[in-house]
Amino acid sequence: MRYSKQISTGLIIESQSGGNPDNPLHLSTMVDNAVGGGIAEADVEVGYCTDDEHQVMMDAKQPALTYVDKRKAEYKSLEEQADMRYWDSVNGTTLLNDHIAKVKSDNPK
């Protein structure tokens, strides 16, 4: 497996199966592809790796979810929140505030 990686970010730019480690043109093509994509040649690392090493690099490519992303996924829709607010005012309950507090406590900053 051959790969190109952006040095400044540590992220994989491209990976391809196969290639011959004795043929430097296989790696220079990957450098050319990265440069063609707007990345400075000095910011490109190329090489060969095992499938396991490739998986580690690909896993690192997936950005971790921030607390904001997690909260957005857990908040009920605005329509549901409006309904909760209405029923809270009618029944004297705190469903909406409880919901917001739970989402925030489950996903702290």
Secondary structure, 3 states (H helix, E strand, C coil): CEEEEECCCCCEEEEECCCCCCCCHHHHHHHHHHHHCCCCHHHEEEEECCHHHHHHHHHHHCCCCCHHHHHHHHCCCHHHHHHHHHHHHHHCCCHHHHHHHHHHHHCCC
